Amino acid sequence: GAVVSQHPSRVICKSGTSVKIECRSLDFQATTMFWYRQFPKQSLMLMATSNEGSKATYEQGVEKDKFLINHASLTLSTLTVTSAHPEDSSFYICSASRPDPRGRWGTQYFGPGTRLTVL
Amino acid sequence: QQQVKQSPQSLIVQKGGISIINCAYENTAFDYFPWYQQFPGKGPALLIAIRPDVSEKKEGRFTISFNKSAKQFSLHIMDSQPGDSATYFCAASPPSYTGNQFYFGTGTSLTVIP
């Protein structure tokens, strides 16, 4: 299988604090990891793409200084929400890309998500 | 610009019925089409995927139909069950060894009534 874990699953924090979310691919090495944000009953909004050992690529409109991404290894990426505010409350989901050994069709596997609530 | 258009936005089906969700795309470079199933409060899970060398792929009660000339693909859920109630996302991707560049549809909320 292809298992991706995320920790924590749920976090509540006070406004102004920073929160770190970890994403791990448990049984494969992920060439690329992605971070998404999802509002209730809405689609997945890609925030950024990260490759191991290099700087993340952020989508337009996503503040890179607010959402810090570190991709320390082929199995671990972290998203830090800095100086969180209530409007940052959301469901954050990571995905890890498993390469296709046949060379063409790599697939993204998602973590279970992290519910962030900023008071 | 939405690269993948998905419809309907929501769908209500009786238990035992067939659920059909449609997606359309414009980019002819796309050649990998996965479907994801998401339950409330959970991350999306890969359900089934198709490549353009076939027109249909079936896994249990789930079938993808693919029409390359029309640039459309659809998910059929046969004998729909209440446990299938979830949000379904289609996606499309150009050839990519690493699985980058997935473009997702806007999602379909499926409710199966007992």
Interface residues (C-beta under 8 A of the other chain):
Chain A: A2 V4 Q6 T31 T32 K41 Q42 S43 L44 T49 F91 I93 S95 S97 R98 P99 D100 G103 R104 W105 G106 T107 Q108 Y109 F110 G111 P112 G113 R115
Chain B: D31 Y32 P34 Y36 G41 K42 G43 P44 A45 L46 A49 R51 T87 F89 S93 P95 S96 Y97 T98 G99 N100 F102 F104 G105 T106 G107 S109
